[in-house]
Amino acid sequence: MRLKCLATSLAILFGLAPAHADPGDKAGWSIGTDPRKRVFLHYVAEKDGPRELTLACLRDVDSFDVYTAGLFPKRPDGEATLTLRSGGGSVDVSGSVAAGDDGATSRFESNTDLDAATRKTLRAALLPMLGGAGPIQLKLGTRDIVLAPSGPPAASIKRFDSICFGK
């Protein structure tokens, strides 16, 4: 557990958990990559707004990370499960909740080690969910929110798949 907390802390320290938008972020889904076999899928509701959801696959360190901005009402810090779902299915992600940047909301952070079996299981659930019909919804505890009217564009899902789950 300490290693998981350390990894999450280092990710935040080194900018792998971007909750704030980069200047010029457009509304909707965007994808970012880097030469270390890393891919980041972000959702921003409005131009220059916070990155409400980030899915980060870090192949160089075999990690899959999920971060939300302060989307949920303030709740006690601690372990939690975030469910991502759409018409294509759902994915449960274990992580932790901490105070959002504004102090009035909570954010979610997860860091999952990706061995071969976990990678295969995650791919089987995540890709249909991202490409499913209908809105992308998030559930944390008893709170449900509609994050996006639809999932990422097919080209972004294909690129994410290629980098995160490819050989």
CYANA upper distance limits for C-alpha pairs under 8 A (distance plus 0.5 A):
  1 MET  CA      5 CYS  CA      6.85
  2 ARG  CA      6 LEU  CA      6.53
  3 LEU  CA      7 ALA  CA      6.47
  4 LYS  CA      8 THR  CA      6.70
  4 LYS  CA    111 ASN  CA      7.21
  5 CYS  CA      9 SER  CA      6.57
  6 LEU  CA     10 LEU  CA      6.57
  7 ALA  CA     11 ALA  CA      6.56
  7 ALA  CA    111 ASN  CA      7.84
  8 THR  CA     12 ILE  CA      6.79
  8 THR  CA    109 GLU  CA      7.99
  8 THR  CA    110 SER  CA      7.81
  8 THR  CA    111 ASN  CA      6.80
  9 SER  CA     13 LEU  CA      6.61
 10 LEU  CA     14 PHE  CA      6.49
 11 ALA  CA     15 GLY  CA      6.53
 11 ALA  CA     16 LEU  CA      5.20
 11 ALA  CA     17 ALA  CA      6.41
 12 ILE  CA     16 LEU  CA      6.15
 12 ILE  CA     17 ALA  CA      5.45
 12 ILE  CA     18 PRO  CA      7.90
 16 LEU  CA     56 ALA  CA      8.40
 17 ALA  CA     54 THR  CA      8.05
 17 ALA  CA     67 TYR  CA      6.90
 18 PRO  CA     51 ARG  CA      7.51
 18 PRO  CA     54 THR  CA      8.02
 18 PRO  CA     67 TYR  CA      8.39
 19 ALA  CA     50 PRO  CA      6.41
 19 ALA  CA     51 ARG  CA      5.59
 19 ALA  CA     52 GLU  CA      7.27
 19 ALA  CA     53 LEU  CA      8.33
 19 ALA  CA     54 THR  CA      8.26
 19 ALA  CA     67 TYR  CA      7.76
 19 ALA  CA     68 THR  CA      7.21
 19 ALA  CA     69 ALA  CA      5.68
 20 HIS  CA     49 GLY  CA      7.67
 20 HIS  CA     50 PRO  CA      4.95
 20 HIS  CA     51 ARG  CA      6.04
 20 HIS  CA     69 ALA  CA      8.08
 21 ALA  CA     25 ASP  CA      6.52
 21 ALA  CA     44 VAL  CA      7.97
 21 ALA  CA     48 ASP  CA      6.17
 21 ALA  CA     49 GLY  CA      6.06
 21 ALA  CA     50 PRO  CA      5.10
 21 ALA  CA     51 ARG  CA      5.76
 22 ASP  CA     48 ASP  CA      7.38
 23 PRO  CA     48 ASP  CA      6.40
 24 GLY  CA     47 LYS  CA      7.59
 24 GLY  CA     48 ASP  CA      6.29
 25 ASP  CA     44 VAL  CA      7.88
 25 ASP  CA     47 LYS  CA      6.26
 25 ASP  CA     48 ASP  CA      5.60
 25 ASP  CA     49 GLY  CA      7.95
 26 LYS  CA     30 SER  CA      8.44
 26 LYS  CA     44 VAL  CA      7.53
 26 LYS  CA     46 GLU  CA      7.35
 26 LYS  CA     47 LYS  CA      4.99
 26 LYS  CA     48 ASP  CA      6.95
 27 ALA  CA     43 TYR  CA      8.05
 27 ALA  CA     44 VAL  CA      5.59
 27 ALA  CA     45 ALA  CA      5.69
 27 ALA  CA     46 GLU  CA      4.87
 27 ALA  CA     47 LYS  CA      5.03
 27 ALA  CA     48 ASP  CA      7.98
 27 ALA  CA     49 GLY  CA      8.23
 28 GLY  CA     43 TYR  CA      5.96
 28 GLY  CA     44 VAL  CA      5.66
 28 GLY  CA     45 ALA  CA      6.30
 28 GLY  CA     46 GLU  CA      7.72
 28 GLY  CA    148 ALA  CA      8.26
 29 TRP  CA     41 LEU  CA      7.56
 29 TRP  CA     42 HIS  CA      6.09
 29 TRP  CA     43 TYR  CA      5.05
 29 TRP  CA     44 VAL  CA      6.99
 29 TRP  CA    151 GLY  CA      8.45
 29 TRP  CA    152 PRO  CA      6.09
 29 TRP  CA    153 PRO  CA      8.05
 30 SER  CA     41 LEU  CA      6.41
 30 SER  CA     42 HIS  CA      5.81
 30 SER  CA     43 TYR  CA      7.06
 30 SER  CA    152 PRO  CA      8.35
 30 SER  CA    156 SER  CA      7.96
 31 ILE  CA     39 VAL  CA      7.58
 31 ILE  CA     40 PHE  CA      6.04
 31 ILE  CA     41 LEU  CA      5.10
 31 ILE  CA     42 HIS  CA      6.74
 31 ILE  CA    156 SER  CA      6.87
 31 ILE  CA    160 PHE  CA      8.26
 32 GLY  CA     39 VAL  CA      6.19
 32 GLY  CA     40 PHE  CA      5.50
 32 GLY  CA     41 LEU  CA      7.09
 33 THR  CA     37 LYS  CA      7.85
 33 THR  CA     38 ARG  CA      6.01
 33 THR  CA     39 VAL  CA      4.93
 33 THR  CA     40 PHE  CA      6.76
 34 ASP  CA     38 ARG  CA      5.97
 34 ASP  CA     39 VAL  CA      7.30
 36 ARG  CA     58 LEU  CA      8.41
 36 ARG  CA     59 ARG  CA      7.94
 36 ARG  CA     60 ASP  CA      6.41
 37 LYS  CA     58 LEU  CA      6.97
 37 LYS  CA     59 ARG  CA      5.78
 37 LYS  CA     60 ASP  CA      6.44
 37 LYS  CA    163 ILE  CA      6.75
 37 LYS  CA    164 CYS  CA      8.10
 38 ARG  CA     56 ALA  CA      7.79
 38 ARG  CA     57 CYS  CA      6.16
 38 ARG  CA     58 LEU  CA      5.01
 38 ARG  CA     59 ARG  CA      6.29
 38 ARG  CA     60 ASP  CA      7.57
 38 ARG  CA    163 ILE  CA      7.47
 38 ARG  CA    164 CYS  CA      7.79
 39 VAL  CA     56 ALA  CA      6.34
 39 VAL  CA     57 CYS  CA      5.86
 39 VAL  CA     58 LEU  CA      7.16
 39 VAL  CA    160 PHE  CA      6.73
 39 VAL  CA    163 ILE  CA      6.99
 39 VAL  CA    164 CYS  CA      7.26
 40 PHE  CA     54 THR  CA      7.12
 40 PHE  CA     55 LEU  CA      6.18
 40 PHE  CA     56 ALA  CA      4.96
 40 PHE  CA     57 CYS  CA      6.97
 40 PHE  CA    160 PHE  CA      8.15
 41 LEU  CA     54 THR  CA      6.11
 41 LEU  CA     55 LEU  CA      5.59
 41 LEU  CA     56 ALA  CA      6.94
 41 LEU  CA    156 SER  CA      8.40
 41 LEU  CA    160 PHE  CA      7.84
 42 HIS  CA     51 ARG  CA      6.62
 42 HIS  CA     52 GLU  CA      7.97
 42 HIS  CA     53 LEU  CA      6.14
 42 HIS  CA     54 THR  CA      5.02
 42 HIS  CA     55 LEU  CA      7.04
 43 TYR  CA     51 ARG  CA      6.11
 43 TYR  CA     52 GLU  CA      6.24
 43 TYR  CA     53 LEU  CA      5.70
 43 TYR  CA     54 THR  CA      7.12
 43 TYR  CA    148 ALA  CA      8.25
 44 VAL  CA     48 ASP  CA      8.29
 44 VAL  CA     49 GLY  CA      6.57
 44 VAL  CA     50 PRO  CA      6.53
 44 VAL  CA     51 ARG  CA      5.25
 44 VAL  CA     52 GLU  CA      6.17
 44 VAL  CA     53 LEU  CA      7.88
 45 ALA  CA     49 GLY  CA      7.10
 45 ALA  CA     50 PRO  CA      8.16
 45 ALA  CA     51 ARG  CA      8.24
 45 ALA  CA     52 GLU  CA      7.69
 45 ALA  CA    147 LEU  CA      8.45
 45 ALA  CA    148 ALA  CA      7.88
 50 PRO  CA     69 ALA  CA      7.12
 51 ARG  CA     68 THR  CA      7.78
 51 ARG  CA     69 ALA  CA      6.83
 52 GLU  CA     67 TYR  CA      8.35
 52 GLU  CA     68 THR  CA      5.59
 52 GLU  CA     69 ALA  CA      5.20
 52 GLU  CA     70 GLY  CA      8.00
 52 GLU  CA     71 LEU  CA      7.51
 52 GLU  CA    147 LEU  CA      8.38
 53 LEU  CA     66 VAL  CA      7.81
 53 LEU  CA     67 TYR  CA      6.24
 53 LEU  CA     68 THR  CA      5.05
 53 LEU  CA     69 ALA  CA      7.16
 54 THR  CA     65 ASP  CA      8.38
 54 THR  CA     66 VAL  CA      6.16
 54 THR  CA     67 TYR  CA      5.62
 54 THR  CA     68 THR  CA      6.91
 55 LEU  CA     64 PHE  CA      7.90
 55 LEU  CA     65 ASP  CA      6.40
 55 LEU  CA     66 VAL  CA      5.27
 55 LEU  CA     67 TYR  CA      7.26
 56 ALA  CA     64 PHE  CA      6.20
 56 ALA  CA     65 ASP  CA      5.44
 56 ALA  CA     66 VAL  CA      6.78
 57 CYS  CA     62 ASP  CA      8.24
 57 CYS  CA     63 SER  CA      6.49
 57 CYS  CA     64 PHE  CA      5.05
 57 CYS  CA     65 ASP  CA      6.88
 57 CYS  CA    164 CYS  CA      6.04
 58 LEU  CA     62 ASP  CA      6.27
 58 LEU  CA     63 SER  CA      5.57
 58 LEU  CA     64 PHE  CA      6.68
 58 LEU  CA     65 ASP  CA      8.46
 58 LEU  CA    164 CYS  CA      7.83
 59 ARG  CA     63 SER  CA      6.90
 59 ARG  CA    163 ILE  CA      8.26
 59 ARG  CA    164 CYS  CA      6.87
 62 ASP  CA    113 ASP  CA      6.42
 62 ASP  CA    114 LEU  CA      5.44
 62 ASP  CA    115 ASP  CA      7.43
 63 SER  CA    111 ASN  CA      7.07
 63 SER  CA    112 THR  CA      6.02
 63 SER  CA    113 ASP  CA      5.20
 63 SER  CA    114 LEU  CA      5.73
 64 PHE  CA    110 SER  CA      8.49
 64 PHE  CA    111 ASN  CA      6.38
 64 PHE  CA    112 THR  CA      5.60
 64 PHE  CA    113 ASP  CA      7.01
 64 PHE  CA    114 LEU  CA      7.03
 65 ASP  CA    109 GLU  CA      7.89
 65 ASP  CA    110 SER  CA      5.77
 65 ASP  CA    111 ASN  CA      4.96
 65 ASP  CA    112 THR  CA      6.66
 66 VAL  CA     93 VAL  CA      8.33
 66 VAL  CA    108 PHE  CA      8.15
 66 VAL  CA    109 GLU  CA      6.26
 66 VAL  CA    110 SER  CA      5.54
 66 VAL  CA    111 ASN  CA      7.28
 67 TYR  CA    107 ARG  CA      7.87
 67 TYR  CA    108 PHE  CA      6.05
 67 TYR  CA    109 GLU  CA      5.12
 67 TYR  CA    110 SER  CA      6.98
 68 THR  CA    107 ARG  CA      5.93
 68 THR  CA    108 PHE  CA      5.72
 68 THR  CA    109 GLU  CA      7.25
 69 ALA  CA    100 GLY  CA      7.30
 69 ALA  CA    106 SER  CA      8.20
 69 ALA  CA    107 ARG  CA      5.71
 69 ALA  CA    108 PHE  CA      7.80
 70 GLY  CA     99 ALA  CA      8.22
 70 GLY  CA    100 GLY  CA      5.17
 70 GLY  CA    101 ASP  CA      7.33
 70 GLY  CA    102 ASP  CA      8.07
 70 GLY  CA    105 THR  CA      5.52
 70 GLY  CA    106 SER  CA      5.44
 70 GLY  CA    107 ARG  CA      5.08
 70 GLY  CA    108 PHE  CA      8.45
 71 LEU  CA    105 THR  CA      7.08
 71 LEU  CA    106 SER  CA      7.16
 71 LEU  CA    107 ARG  CA      7.06
 72 PHE  CA    105 THR  CA      6.08
 72 PHE  CA    106 SER  CA      5.91
 72 PHE  CA    107 ARG  CA      7.39
 72 PHE  CA    140 LEU  CA      8.29
 72 PHE  CA    143 ARG  CA      7.89
 73 PRO  CA    104 ALA  CA      7.27
 73 PRO  CA    105 THR  CA      5.10
 73 PRO  CA    106 SER  CA      6.51
 74 LYS  CA     99 ALA  CA      7.38
 74 LYS  CA    100 GLY  CA      8.30
 74 LYS  CA    103 GLY  CA      8.15
 74 LYS  CA    104 ALA  CA      5.97
 74 LYS  CA    105 THR  CA      4.65
 74 LYS  CA    106 SER  CA      5.39
 75 ARG  CA     97 VAL  CA      8.40
 75 ARG  CA     99 ALA  CA      8.34
 75 ARG  CA    105 THR  CA      7.98
 75 ARG  CA    106 SER  CA      6.80
 76 PRO  CA     97 VAL  CA      7.99
 76 PRO  CA     98 ALA  CA      8.01
 77 ASP  CA     96 SER  CA      7.67
 77 ASP  CA     97 VAL  CA      5.51
 77 ASP  CA     98 ALA  CA      5.28
 77 ASP  CA     99 ALA  CA      7.41
 78 GLY  CA     96 SER  CA      5.79
 78 GLY  CA     97 VAL  CA      5.85
 78 GLY  CA     98 ALA  CA      7.44
 79 GLU  CA     94 SER  CA      7.98
 79 GLU  CA     95 GLY  CA      6.24
 79 GLU  CA     96 SER  CA      4.70
 79 GLU  CA     97 VAL  CA      6.74
 80 ALA  CA     94 SER  CA      6.51
 80 ALA  CA     95 GLY  CA      6.00
 80 ALA  CA     96 SER  CA      5.65
 80 ALA  CA     97 VAL  CA      6.83
 80 ALA  CA    140 LEU  CA      7.82
 80 ALA  CA    141 GLY  CA      7.94
 81 THR  CA     92 ASP  CA      6.90
 81 THR  CA     93 VAL  CA      5.98
 81 THR  CA     94 SER  CA      5.01
 81 THR  CA     95 GLY  CA      6.58
 81 THR  CA     96 SER  CA      8.09
 81 THR  CA    140 LEU  CA      6.84
 81 THR  CA    141 GLY  CA      7.77
 82 LEU  CA     92 ASP  CA      6.24
 82 LEU  CA     93 VAL  CA      5.69
 82 LEU  CA     94 SER  CA      6.99
 82 LEU  CA     95 GLY  CA      8.06
 82 LEU  CA    108 PHE  CA      8.13
 82 LEU  CA    138 LEU  CA      7.29
 82 LEU  CA    139 LYS  CA      6.20
 82 LEU  CA    140 LEU  CA      5.44
 82 LEU  CA    141 GLY  CA      8.15
 83 THR  CA     90 SER  CA      7.16
 83 THR  CA     91 VAL  CA      6.10
 83 THR  CA     92 ASP  CA      4.92
 83 THR  CA     93 VAL  CA      6.76
 83 THR  CA    137 GLN  CA      8.49
 83 THR  CA    138 LEU  CA      6.08
 83 THR  CA    139 LYS  CA      5.50
 83 THR  CA    140 LEU  CA      7.13
 84 LEU  CA     90 SER  CA      5.98
 84 LEU  CA     91 VAL  CA      5.74
 84 LEU  CA     92 ASP  CA      6.98
 84 LEU  CA     93 VAL  CA      8.50
 84 LEU  CA    129 MET  CA      8.18
 84 LEU  CA    136 ILE  CA      7.44
 84 LEU  CA    137 GLN  CA      6.28
 84 LEU  CA    138 LEU  CA      5.28
 84 LEU  CA    139 LYS  CA      7.17
 85 ARG  CA     89 GLY  CA      6.13
 85 ARG  CA     90 SER  CA      4.54
 85 ARG  CA     91 VAL  CA      6.88
 85 ARG  CA    129 MET  CA      6.44
 85 ARG  CA    136 ILE  CA      6.27
 85 ARG  CA    137 GLN  CA      5.75
 85 ARG  CA    138 LEU  CA      7.03
 86 SER  CA     90 SER  CA      6.96
 86 SER  CA    129 MET  CA      5.99
 86 SER  CA    130 LEU  CA      7.69
 86 SER  CA    132 GLY  CA      6.07
 86 SER  CA    133 ALA  CA      7.07
 86 SER  CA    134 GLY  CA      6.51
 86 SER  CA    135 PRO  CA      6.30
 86 SER  CA    136 ILE  CA      5.45
 86 SER  CA    137 GLN  CA      6.74
 86 SER  CA    151 GLY  CA      8.48
 87 GLY  CA    129 MET  CA      7.40
 87 GLY  CA    132 GLY  CA      5.25
 87 GLY  CA    133 ALA  CA      5.36
 87 GLY  CA    134 GLY  CA      6.16
 87 GLY  CA    135 PRO  CA      8.08
 88 GLY  CA    128 PRO  CA      5.43
 88 GLY  CA    129 MET  CA      4.86
 88 GLY  CA    130 LEU  CA      7.67
 88 GLY  CA    131 GLY  CA      6.99
 88 GLY  CA    132 GLY  CA      4.20
 88 GLY  CA    133 ALA  CA      6.83
 89 GLY  CA    125 ALA  CA      7.54
 89 GLY  CA    128 PRO  CA      6.92
 89 GLY  CA    129 MET  CA      5.30
 89 GLY  CA    132 GLY  CA      7.62
 90 SER  CA    125 ALA  CA      7.18
 90 SER  CA    126 LEU  CA      7.82
 90 SER  CA    129 MET  CA      6.17
 91 VAL  CA    122 LEU  CA      8.45
 91 VAL  CA    125 ALA  CA      6.51
 91 VAL  CA    126 LEU  CA      6.69
 91 VAL  CA    129 MET  CA      7.81
 93 VAL  CA    110 SER  CA      7.50
 94 SER  CA    110 SER  CA      6.74
 95 GLY  CA    108 PHE  CA      7.43
 95 GLY  CA    109 GLU  CA      6.05
 95 GLY  CA    110 SER  CA      4.63
 95 GLY  CA    111 ASN  CA      7.33
 96 SER  CA    108 PHE  CA      6.24
 96 SER  CA    109 GLU  CA      5.96
 96 SER  CA    110 SER  CA      6.91
 97 VAL  CA    106 SER  CA      6.84
 97 VAL  CA    107 ARG  CA      6.14
 97 VAL  CA    108 PHE  CA      5.12
 97 VAL  CA    109 GLU  CA      6.96
 98 ALA  CA    106 SER  CA      6.04
 98 ALA  CA    107 ARG  CA      6.04
 98 ALA  CA    108 PHE  CA      7.06
 98 ALA  CA    109 GLU  CA      8.48
 99 ALA  CA    103 GLY  CA      6.25
 99 ALA  CA    104 ALA  CA      7.92
 99 ALA  CA    105 THR  CA      6.60
 99 ALA  CA    106 SER  CA      4.97
 99 ALA  CA    107 ARG  CA      6.56
100 GLY  CA    104 ALA  CA      7.22
100 GLY  CA    105 THR  CA      5.36
100 GLY  CA    106 SER  CA      4.86
100 GLY  CA    107 ARG  CA      5.52
101 ASP  CA    105 THR  CA      8.09
113 ASP  CA    118 THR  CA      8.38
114 LEU  CA    118 THR  CA      5.97
114 LEU  CA    119 ARG  CA      5.87
115 ASP  CA    119 ARG  CA      6.54
116 ALA  CA    120 LYS  CA      6.76
117 ALA  CA    121 THR  CA      6.78
118 THR  CA    122 LEU  CA      6.44
119 ARG  CA    123 ARG  CA      6.57
119 ARG  CA    165 PHE  CA      7.38
120 LYS  CA    124 ALA  CA      6.78
120 LYS  CA    165 PHE  CA      8.30
121 THR  CA    125 ALA  CA      7.05
122 LEU  CA    126 LEU  CA      6.21
123 ARG  CA    127 LEU  CA      6.31
123 ARG  CA    161 ASP  CA      8.38
123 ARG  CA    165 PHE  CA      7.41
124 ALA  CA    128 PRO  CA      7.67
125 ALA  CA    129 MET  CA      6.94
126 LEU  CA    130 LEU  CA      6.63
127 LEU  CA    131 GLY  CA      6.65
127 LEU  CA    157 ILE  CA      7.77
127 LEU  CA    161 ASP  CA      8.07
128 PRO  CA    132 GLY  CA      6.17
130 LEU  CA    136 ILE  CA      8.09
130 LEU  CA    151 GLY  CA      5.75
130 LEU  CA    152 PRO  CA      7.06
130 LEU  CA    157 ILE  CA      7.75
131 GLY  CA    151 GLY  CA      6.33
131 GLY  CA    152 PRO  CA      7.54
131 GLY  CA    153 PRO  CA      8.49
131 GLY  CA    154 ALA  CA      7.58
131 GLY  CA    157 ILE  CA      7.86
132 GLY  CA    151 GLY  CA      7.40
133 ALA  CA    150 SER  CA      7.41
133 ALA  CA    151 GLY  CA      8.14
134 GLY  CA    149 PRO  CA      7.12
134 GLY  CA    150 SER  CA      5.87
134 GLY  CA    151 GLY  CA      8.07
135 PRO  CA    146 VAL  CA      7.05
135 PRO  CA    147 LEU  CA      7.71
135 PRO  CA    148 ALA  CA      6.01
135 PRO  CA    149 PRO  CA      4.82
135 PRO  CA    150 SER  CA      4.84
135 PRO  CA    151 GLY  CA      7.15
136 ILE  CA    146 VAL  CA      6.60
136 ILE  CA    147 LEU  CA      6.07
136 ILE  CA    148 ALA  CA      5.68
136 ILE  CA    149 PRO  CA      7.02
136 ILE  CA    150 SER  CA      6.30
136 ILE  CA    151 GLY  CA      6.44
137 GLN  CA    144 ASP  CA      7.47
137 GLN  CA    145 ILE  CA      6.17
137 GLN  CA    146 VAL  CA      4.88
137 GLN  CA    147 LEU  CA      5.83
137 GLN  CA    148 ALA  CA      7.66
138 LEU  CA    144 ASP  CA      6.24
138 LEU  CA    145 ILE  CA      5.90
138 LEU  CA    146 VAL  CA      6.91
138 LEU  CA    147 LEU  CA      7.05
139 LYS  CA    143 ARG  CA      6.07
139 LYS  CA    144 ASP  CA      4.87
139 LYS  CA    145 ILE  CA      6.96
140 LEU  CA    144 ASP  CA      7.13
152 PRO  CA    156 SER  CA      6.75
152 PRO  CA    157 ILE  CA      6.94
153 PRO  CA    157 ILE  CA      6.98
154 ALA  CA    158 LYS  CA      6.63
155 ALA  CA    159 ARG  CA      6.70
156 SER  CA    160 PHE  CA      6.55
157 ILE  CA    161 ASP  CA      6.49
158 LYS  CA    162 SER  CA      6.59
159 ARG  CA    163 ILE  CA      6.83
160 PHE  CA    164 CYS  CA      6.29
160 PHE  CA    165 PHE  CA      8.36
161 ASP  CA    165 PHE  CA      5.77
161 ASP  CA    166 GLY  CA      7.03
162 SER  CA    166 GLY  CA      5.11
162 SER  CA    167 LYS  CA      8.50
